[in-house]
Amino acid sequence: MPVIETRYVKPAIPPSLAMPCNPPVRLPDRTLSAGDIVPLWARDRASLKACTARHNALVETTK
């Protein structure tokens, strides 16, 4: 009779998924104009979107 063995294998996580999220943009120590705020806000949003995608991919890898 054959023997059946169950093995639990941890998936290999790509290093790119384990990268920490970028910190929020440091604001200059001065009054900001709308022209200053929009690019800083956009950089933070793009960073958050990339980090969320990496996090979701990591979650899917470990399911």
PDB file of N, CA, C and O in Angstrom:
ATOM      1  N   MET A   1       0.851  -1.175   0.000  1.00  0.00           N
ATOM      2  CA  MET A   1       0.000   0.000   0.000  1.00  0.00           C
ATOM      3  C   MET A   1       0.901   1.245   0.000  1.00  0.00           C
ATOM      4  O   MET A   1       1.820   1.335   0.814  1.00  0.00           O
ATOM      5  N   PRO A   2       0.651   2.195  -0.894  1.00  0.00           N
ATOM      6  CA  PRO A   2       1.498   3.394  -0.957  1.00  0.00           C
ATOM      7  C   PRO A   2       1.271   4.296   0.267  1.00  0.00           C
ATOM      8  O   PRO A   2       0.193   4.308   0.861  1.00  0.00           O
ATOM      9  N   VAL A   3       2.309   5.039   0.618  1.00  0.00           N
ATOM     10  CA  VAL A   3       2.243   5.963   1.740  1.00  0.00           C
ATOM     11  C   VAL A   3       2.018   7.369   1.198  1.00  0.00           C
ATOM     12  O   VAL A   3       2.713   7.808   0.281  1.00  0.00           O
ATOM     13  N   ILE A   4       1.062   8.058   1.759  1.00  0.00           N
ATOM     14  CA  ILE A   4       0.794   9.443   1.364  1.00  0.00           C
ATOM     15  C   ILE A   4       1.339  10.353   2.459  1.00  0.00           C
ATOM     16  O   ILE A   4       1.039  10.185   3.641  1.00  0.00           O
ATOM     17  N   GLU A   5       2.132  11.300   2.044  1.00  0.00           N
ATOM     18  CA  GLU A   5       2.758  12.220   2.994  1.00  0.00           C
ATOM     19  C   GLU A   5       2.321  13.643   2.664  1.00  0.00           C
ATOM     20  O   GLU A   5       2.388  14.071   1.511  1.00  0.00           O
ATOM     21  N   THR A   6       1.881  14.361   3.669  1.00  0.00           N
ATOM     22  CA  THR A   6       1.485  15.759   3.483  1.00  0.00           C
ATOM     23  C   THR A   6       2.637  16.649   3.916  1.00  0.00           C
ATOM     24  O   THR A   6       3.157  16.516   5.023  1.00  0.00           O
ATOM     25  N   ARG A   7       3.028  17.553   3.037  1.00  0.00           N
ATOM     26  CA  ARG A   7       4.099  18.497   3.361  1.00  0.00           C
ATOM     27  C   ARG A   7       3.573  19.913   3.159  1.00  0.00           C
ATOM     28  O   ARG A   7       2.901  20.215   2.172  1.00  0.00           O
ATOM     29  N   TYR A   8       3.893  20.752   4.104  1.00  0.00           N
ATOM     30  CA  TYR A   8       3.532  22.152   3.989  1.00  0.00           C
ATOM     31  C   TYR A   8       4.750  22.920   3.524  1.00  0.00           C
ATOM     32  O   TYR A   8       5.792  22.909   4.179  1.00  0.00           O
ATOM     33  N   VAL A   9       4.614  23.579   2.402  1.00  0.00           N
ATOM     34  CA  VAL A   9       5.734  24.299   1.803  1.00  0.00           C
ATOM     35  C   VAL A   9       5.417  25.783   1.816  1.00  0.00           C
ATOM     36  O   VAL A   9       4.380  26.217   1.314  1.00  0.00           O
ATOM     37  N   LYS A  10       6.335  26.560   2.402  1.00  0.00           N
ATOM     38  CA  LYS A  10       6.149  28.001   2.395  1.00  0.00           C
ATOM     39  C   LYS A  10       6.494  28.522   1.005  1.00  0.00           C
ATOM     40  O   LYS A  10       7.526  28.144   0.450  1.00  0.00           O
ATOM     41  N   PRO A  11       5.666  29.371   0.440  1.00  0.00           N
ATOM     42  CA  PRO A  11       5.986  29.896  -0.891  1.00  0.00           C
ATOM     43  C   PRO A  11       7.192  30.833  -0.811  1.00  0.00           C
ATOM     44  O   PRO A  11       7.412  31.503   0.198  1.00  0.00           O
ATOM     45  N   ALA A  12       7.953  30.862  -1.881  1.00  0.00           N
ATOM     46  CA  ALA A  12       9.072  31.809  -1.957  1.00  0.00           C
ATOM     47  C   ALA A  12       8.484  33.186  -2.239  1.00  0.00           C
ATOM     48  O   ALA A  12       7.735  33.371  -3.198  1.00  0.00           O
ATOM     49  N   ILE A  13       8.831  34.133  -1.402  1.00  0.00           N
ATOM     50  CA  ILE A  13       8.315  35.494  -1.565  1.00  0.00           C
ATOM     51  C   ILE A  13       9.339  36.310  -2.332  1.00  0.00           C
ATOM     52  O   ILE A  13      10.483  36.431  -1.892  1.00  0.00           O
ATOM     53  N   PRO A  14       8.954  36.871  -3.463  1.00  0.00           N
ATOM     54  CA  PRO A  14       9.889  37.705  -4.214  1.00  0.00           C
ATOM     55  C   PRO A  14      10.340  38.893  -3.360  1.00  0.00           C
ATOM     56  O   PRO A  14       9.518  39.511  -2.684  1.00  0.00           O
ATOM     57  N   PRO A  15      11.630  39.217  -3.383  1.00  0.00           N
ATOM     58  CA  PRO A  15      12.132  40.336  -2.578  1.00  0.00           C
ATOM     59  C   PRO A  15      11.403  41.647  -2.842  1.00  0.00           C
ATOM     60  O   PRO A  15      11.262  42.471  -1.938  1.00  0.00           O
ATOM     61  N   SER A  16      10.942  41.844  -4.065  1.00  0.00           N
ATOM     62  CA  SER A  16      10.258  43.106  -4.385  1.00  0.00           C
ATOM     63  C   SER A  16       8.976  43.271  -3.580  1.00  0.00           C
ATOM     64  O   SER A  16       8.543  44.398  -3.337  1.00  0.00           O
ATOM     65  N   LEU A  17       8.357  42.160  -3.159  1.00  0.00           N
ATOM     66  CA  LEU A  17       7.123  42.243  -2.381  1.00  0.00           C
ATOM     67  C   LEU A  17       7.394  42.561  -0.920  1.00  0.00           C
ATOM     68  O   LEU A  17       6.520  43.070  -0.219  1.00  0.00           O
ATOM     69  N   ALA A  18       8.601  42.261  -0.460  1.00  0.00           N
ATOM     70  CA  ALA A  18       8.930  42.478   0.946  1.00  0.00           C
ATOM     71  C   ALA A  18       9.512  43.872   1.205  1.00  0.00           C
ATOM     72  O   ALA A  18       9.864  44.197   2.339  1.00  0.00           O
ATOM     73  N   MET A  19       9.609  44.679   0.173  1.00  0.00           N
ATOM     74  CA  MET A  19      10.158  46.031   0.357  1.00  0.00           C
ATOM     75  C   MET A  19       9.237  46.849   1.257  1.00  0.00           C
ATOM     76  O   MET A  19       8.014  46.763   1.142  1.00  0.00           O
ATOM     77  N   PRO A  20       9.826  47.646   2.157  1.00  0.00           N
ATOM     78  CA  PRO A  20       8.978  48.494   2.995  1.00  0.00           C
ATOM     79  C   PRO A  20       8.350  49.608   2.172  1.00  0.00           C
ATOM     80  O   PRO A  20       8.862  49.982   1.117  1.00  0.00           O
ATOM     81  N   CYS A  21       7.260  50.121   2.655  1.00  0.00           N
ATOM     82  CA  CYS A  21       6.597  51.234   1.975  1.00  0.00           C
ATOM     83  C   CYS A  21       7.421  52.508   2.141  1.00  0.00           C
ATOM     84  O   CYS A  21       8.117  52.690   3.141  1.00  0.00           O
ATOM     85  N   ASN A  22       7.331  53.373   1.156  1.00  0.00           N
ATOM     86  CA  ASN A  22       8.017  54.665   1.250  1.00  0.00           C
ATOM     87  C   ASN A  22       7.339  55.512   2.318  1.00  0.00           C
ATOM     88  O   ASN A  22       6.118  55.464   2.469  1.00  0.00           O
ATOM     89  N   PRO A  23       8.125  56.284   3.055  1.00  0.00           N
ATOM     90  CA  PRO A  23       7.517  57.178   4.047  1.00  0.00           C
ATOM     91  C   PRO A  23       6.837  58.344   3.337  1.00  0.00           C
ATOM     92  O   PRO A  23       7.122  58.601   2.168  1.00  0.00           O
ATOM     93  N   PRO A  24       5.949  59.048   4.019  1.00  0.00           N
ATOM     94  CA  PRO A  24       5.332  60.226   3.410  1.00  0.00           C
ATOM     95  C   PRO A  24       6.396  61.261   3.035  1.00  0.00           C
ATOM     96  O   PRO A  24       7.473  61.315   3.628  1.00  0.00           O
ATOM     97  N   VAL A  25       6.069  62.062   2.052  1.00  0.00           N
ATOM     98  CA  VAL A  25       6.984  63.113   1.601  1.00  0.00           C
ATOM     99  C   VAL A  25       7.202  64.103   2.738  1.00  0.00           C
ATOM    100  O   VAL A  25       6.257  64.516   3.411  1.00  0.00           O
ATOM    101  N   ARG A  26       8.468  64.478   2.942  1.00  0.00           N
ATOM    102  CA  ARG A  26       8.766  65.504   3.948  1.00  0.00           C
ATOM    103  C   ARG A  26       8.396  66.859   3.373  1.00  0.00           C
ATOM    104  O   ARG A  26       8.782  67.210   2.258  1.00  0.00           O
ATOM    105  N   LEU A  27       7.651  67.601   4.149  1.00  0.00           N
ATOM    106  CA  LEU A  27       7.242  68.930   3.703  1.00  0.00           C
ATOM    107  C   LEU A  27       8.321  69.944   4.046  1.00  0.00           C
ATOM    108  O   LEU A  27       8.934  69.873   5.112  1.00  0.00           O
ATOM    109  N   PRO A  28       8.553  70.893   3.135  1.00  0.00           N
ATOM    110  CA  PRO A  28       9.528  71.932   3.437  1.00  0.00           C
ATOM    111  C   PRO A  28       9.037  72.810   4.593  1.00  0.00           C
ATOM    112  O   PRO A  28       7.835  72.934   4.828  1.00  0.00           O
ATOM    113  N   ASP A  29       9.967  73.399   5.290  1.00  0.00           N
ATOM    114  CA  ASP A  29       9.640  74.238   6.442  1.00  0.00           C
ATOM    115  C   ASP A  29       9.351  75.661   5.959  1.00  0.00           C
ATOM    116  O   ASP A  29      10.090  76.601   6.253  1.00  0.00           O
ATOM    117  N   ARG A  30       8.274  75.785   5.222  1.00  0.00           N
ATOM    118  CA  ARG A  30       7.842  77.097   4.715  1.00  0.00           C
ATOM    119  C   ARG A  30       6.376  76.991   4.329  1.00  0.00           C
ATOM    120  O   ARG A  30       5.813  75.897   4.281  1.00  0.00           O
ATOM    121  N   THR A  31       5.777  78.110   4.059  1.00  0.00           N
ATOM    122  CA  THR A  31       4.393  78.119   3.591  1.00  0.00           C
ATOM    123  C   THR A  31       4.357  77.530   2.188  1.00  0.00           C
ATOM    124  O   THR A  31       5.158  77.893   1.327  1.00  0.00           O
ATOM    125  N   LEU A  32       3.421  76.620   1.972  1.00  0.00           N
ATOM    126  CA  LEU A  32       3.324  75.945   0.681  1.00  0.00           C
ATOM    127  C   LEU A  32       2.213  76.544  -0.163  1.00  0.00           C
ATOM    128  O   LEU A  32       1.132  76.857   0.334  1.00  0.00           O
ATOM    129  N   SER A  33       2.500  76.695  -1.443  1.00  0.00           N
ATOM    130  CA  SER A  33       1.478  77.154  -2.382  1.00  0.00           C
ATOM    131  C   SER A  33       0.770  75.927  -2.949  1.00  0.00           C
ATOM    132  O   SER A  33       1.202  74.795  -2.730  1.00  0.00           O
ATOM    133  N   ALA A  34      -0.302  76.156  -3.668  1.00  0.00           N
ATOM    134  CA  ALA A  34      -1.006  75.042  -4.319  1.00  0.00           C
ATOM    135  C   ALA A  34      -0.074  74.346  -5.297  1.00  0.00           C
ATOM    136  O   ALA A  34      -0.143  73.128  -5.462  1.00  0.00           O
ATOM    137  N   GLY A  35       0.797  75.108  -5.945  1.00  0.00           N
ATOM    138  CA  GLY A  35       1.764  74.526  -6.883  1.00  0.00           C
ATOM    139  C   GLY A  35       2.776  73.631  -6.183  1.00  0.00           C
ATOM    140  O   GLY A  35       3.328  72.717  -6.795  1.00  0.00           O
ATOM    141  N   ASP A  36       3.020  73.891  -4.900  1.00  0.00           N
ATOM    142  CA  ASP A  36       3.915  73.033  -4.115  1.00  0.00           C
ATOM    143  C   ASP A  36       3.184  71.776  -3.630  1.00  0.00           C
ATOM    144  O   ASP A  36       3.751  70.683  -3.621  1.00  0.00           O
ATOM    145  N   ILE A  37       1.948  71.941  -3.236  1.00  0.00           N
ATOM    146  CA  ILE A  37       1.195  70.866  -2.590  1.00  0.00           C
ATOM    147  C   ILE A  37       0.835  69.749  -3.564  1.00  0.00           C
ATOM    148  O   ILE A  37       0.951  68.571  -3.226  1.00  0.00           O
ATOM    149  N   VAL A  38       0.404  70.106  -4.758  1.00  0.00           N
ATOM    150  CA  VAL A  38      -0.101  69.099  -5.698  1.00  0.00           C
ATOM    151  C   VAL A  38       0.961  68.042  -6.035  1.00  0.00           C
ATOM    152  O   VAL A  38       0.649  66.854  -5.962  1.00  0.00           O
ATOM    153  N   PRO A  39       2.196  68.410  -6.399  1.00  0.00           N
ATOM    154  CA  PRO A  39       3.177  67.358  -6.702  1.00  0.00           C
ATOM    155  C   PRO A  39       3.534  66.501  -5.477  1.00  0.00           C
ATOM    156  O   PRO A  39       3.757  65.297  -5.606  1.00  0.00           O
ATOM    157  N   LEU A  40       3.586  67.122  -4.294  1.00  0.00           N
ATOM    158  CA  LEU A  40       3.893  66.358  -3.090  1.00  0.00           C
ATOM    159  C   LEU A  40       2.766  65.371  -2.787  1.00  0.00           C
ATOM    160  O   LEU A  40       3.019  64.216  -2.445  1.00  0.00           O
ATOM    161  N   TRP A  41       1.540  65.827  -2.914  1.00  0.00           N
ATOM    162  CA  TRP A  41       0.378  64.971  -2.699  1.00  0.00           C
ATOM    163  C   TRP A  41       0.384  63.826  -3.717  1.00  0.00           C
ATOM    164  O   TRP A  41       0.143  62.671  -3.365  1.00  0.00           O
ATOM    165  N   ALA A  42       0.663  64.161  -4.988  1.00  0.00           N
ATOM    166  CA  ALA A  42       0.662  63.143  -6.044  1.00  0.00           C
ATOM    167  C   ALA A  42       1.737  62.086  -5.783  1.00  0.00           C
ATOM    168  O   ALA A  42       1.502  60.900  -6.013  1.00  0.00           O
ATOM    169  N   ARG A  43       2.907  62.500  -5.307  1.00  0.00           N
ATOM    170  CA  ARG A  43       3.980  61.554  -5.008  1.00  0.00           C
ATOM    171  C   ARG A  43       3.555  60.628  -3.866  1.00  0.00           C
ATOM    172  O   ARG A  43       3.791  59.422  -3.924  1.00  0.00           O
ATOM    173  N   ASP A  44       2.934  61.187  -2.835  1.00  0.00           N
ATOM    174  CA  ASP A  44       2.451  60.356  -1.729  1.00  0.00           C
ATOM    175  C   ASP A  44       1.394  59.358  -2.201  1.00  0.00           C
ATOM    176  O   ASP A  44       1.428  58.191  -1.809  1.00  0.00           O
ATOM    177  N   ARG A  45       0.471  59.799  -3.028  1.00  0.00           N
ATOM    178  CA  ARG A  45      -0.595  58.912  -3.517  1.00  0.00           C
ATOM    179  C   ARG A  45      -0.019  57.795  -4.377  1.00  0.00           C
ATOM    180  O   ARG A  45      -0.437  56.644  -4.253  1.00  0.00           O
ATOM    181  N   ALA A  46       0.944  58.120  -5.258  1.00  0.00           N
ATOM    182  CA  ALA A  46       1.557  57.098  -6.110  1.00  0.00           C
ATOM    183  C   ALA A  46       2.307  56.075  -5.250  1.00  0.00           C
ATOM    184  O   ALA A  46       2.257  54.875  -5.519  1.00  0.00           O
ATOM    185  N   SER A  47       2.993  56.553  -4.226  1.00  0.00           N
ATOM    186  CA  SER A  47       3.725  55.669  -3.322  1.00  0.00           C
ATOM    187  C   SER A  47       2.753  54.758  -2.571  1.00  0.00           C
ATOM    188  O   SER A  47       3.012  53.564  -2.422  1.00  0.00           O
ATOM    189  N   LEU A  48       1.651  55.309  -2.104  1.00  0.00           N
ATOM    190  CA  LEU A  48       0.647  54.518  -1.394  1.00  0.00           C
ATOM    191  C   LEU A  48       0.040  53.458  -2.311  1.00  0.00           C
ATOM    192  O   LEU A  48      -0.187  52.325  -1.887  1.00  0.00           O
ATOM    193  N   LYS A  49      -0.221  53.821  -3.563  1.00  0.00           N
ATOM    194  CA  LYS A  49      -0.794  52.878  -4.519  1.00  0.00           C
ATOM    195  C   LYS A  49       0.182  51.727  -4.785  1.00  0.00           C
ATOM    196  O   LYS A  49      -0.229  50.567  -4.829  1.00  0.00           O
ATOM    197  N   ALA A  50       1.462  52.038  -4.962  1.00  0.00           N
ATOM    198  CA  ALA A  50       2.474  51.005  -5.216  1.00  0.00           C
ATOM    199  C   ALA A  50       2.615  50.094  -3.998  1.00  0.00           C
ATOM    200  O   ALA A  50       2.726  48.876  -4.139  1.00  0.00           O
ATOM    201  N   CYS A  51       2.611  50.678  -2.813  1.00  0.00           N
ATOM    202  CA  CYS A  51       2.741  49.886  -1.589  1.00  0.00           C
ATOM    203  C   CYS A  51       1.529  48.978  -1.408  1.00  0.00           C
ATOM    204  O   CYS A  51       1.678  47.825  -1.002  1.00  0.00           O
ATOM    205  N   THR A  52       0.356  49.471  -1.696  1.00  0.00           N
ATOM    206  CA  THR A  52      -0.861  48.663  -1.585  1.00  0.00           C
ATOM    207  C   THR A  52      -0.811  47.491  -2.556  1.00  0.00           C
ATOM    208  O   THR A  52      -1.208  46.379  -2.209  1.00  0.00           O
ATOM    209  N   ALA A  53      -0.328  47.733  -3.766  1.00  0.00           N
ATOM    210  CA  ALA A  53      -0.218  46.654  -4.755  1.00  0.00           C
ATOM    211  C   ALA A  53       0.768  45.589  -4.281  1.00  0.00           C
ATOM    212  O   ALA A  53       0.504  44.395  -4.417  1.00  0.00           O
ATOM    213  N   ARG A  54       1.918  46.023  -3.716  1.00  0.00           N
ATOM    214  CA  ARG A  54       2.897  45.059  -3.195  1.00  0.00           C
ATOM    215  C   ARG A  54       2.301  44.267  -2.034  1.00  0.00           C
ATOM    216  O   ARG A  54       2.474  43.051  -1.948  1.00  0.00           O
ATOM    217  N   HIS A  55       1.610  44.954  -1.157  1.00  0.00           N
ATOM    218  CA  HIS A  55       1.000  44.284  -0.003  1.00  0.00           C
ATOM    219  C   HIS A  55      -0.020  43.245  -0.467  1.00  0.00           C
ATOM    220  O   HIS A  55      -0.028  42.117   0.025  1.00  0.00           O
ATOM    221  N   ASN A  56      -0.874  43.624  -1.406  1.00  0.00           N
ATOM    222  CA  ASN A  56      -1.889  42.693  -1.909  1.00  0.00           C
ATOM    223  C   ASN A  56      -1.244  41.487  -2.595  1.00  0.00           C
ATOM    224  O   ASN A  56      -1.726  40.364  -2.450  1.00  0.00           O
ATOM    225  N   ALA A  57      -0.164  41.709  -3.336  1.00  0.00           N
ATOM    226  CA  ALA A  57       0.541  40.611  -3.993  1.00  0.00           C
ATOM    227  C   ALA A  57       1.161  39.692  -2.938  1.00  0.00           C
ATOM    228  O   ALA A  57       1.159  38.471  -3.097  1.00  0.00           O
ATOM    229  N   LEU A  58       1.683  40.270  -1.879  1.00  0.00           N
ATOM    230  CA  LEU A  58       2.268  39.464  -0.800  1.00  0.00           C
ATOM    231  C   LEU A  58       1.193  38.616  -0.124  1.00  0.00           C
ATOM    232  O   LEU A  58       1.414  37.441   0.173  1.00  0.00           O
ATOM    233  N   VAL A  59       0.048  39.208   0.114  1.00  0.00           N
ATOM    234  CA  VAL A  59      -1.054  38.461   0.715  1.00  0.00           C
ATOM    235  C   VAL A  59      -1.466  37.308  -0.185  1.00  0.00           C
ATOM    236  O   VAL A  59      -1.694  36.200   0.300  1.00  0.00           O
ATOM    237  N   GLU A  60      -1.564  37.546  -1.479  1.00  0.00           N
ATOM    238  CA  GLU A  60      -1.951  36.493  -2.420  1.00  0.00           C
ATOM    239  C   GLU A  60      -0.894  35.384  -2.475  1.00  0.00           C
ATOM    240  O   GLU A  60      -1.232  34.210  -2.628  1.00  0.00           O
ATOM    241  N   THR A  61       0.372  35.755  -2.350  1.00  0.00           N
ATOM    242  CA  THR A  61       1.454  34.767  -2.402  1.00  0.00           C
ATOM    243  C   THR A  61       1.405  33.835  -1.205  1.00  0.00           C
ATOM    244  O   THR A  61       1.734  32.654  -1.319  1.00  0.00           O
ATOM    245  N   THR A  62       1.000  34.355  -0.068  1.00  0.00           N
ATOM    246  CA  THR A  62       1.036  33.555   1.155  1.00  0.00           C
ATOM    247  C   THR A  62      -0.273  32.818   1.438  1.00  0.00           C
ATOM    248  O   THR A  62      -0.395  32.167   2.475  1.00  0.00           O
ATOM    249  N   LYS A  63      -1.231  32.906   0.557  1.00  0.00           N
ATOM    250  CA  LYS A  63      -2.504  32.187   0.766  1.00  0.00           C
ATOM    251  C   LYS A  63      -2.303  30.708   0.557  1.00  0.00           C
ATOM    252  O   LYS A  63      -3.249  29.931   0.685  1.00  0.00           O
TER     253      LYS A  63
END
